[in-house]
């Protein structure tokens, strides 16, 4: 069976906090603005982005944003 973009998430589940980071990145916010909006440090946001990319096996945050958007998670 081939997965489609309309099917439920089959890759590692992302936590609500990770999806919040992706949603703000999708809105075009830079890391420092994401950090302020979520009341986190820049370093914490960078770590979350790195962890998201690792879990999804992508190389750049924009790839993670596209992945989540195509699955209508953000």
Number of C-alpha atoms within 10 A of each C-alpha: 3 4 9 11 13 9 9 11 15 9 9 10 12 16 9 9 12 15 19 17 24 27 18 19 19 18 11 11 15 12 19 15 15 23 19 12 13 14 10 13 14 16 12 12 21 17 12 17 20 16 14 25 18 13 14 17 13 14 12 13 17 14 14 23 22 14 17 20 15 13 14 12 15 16
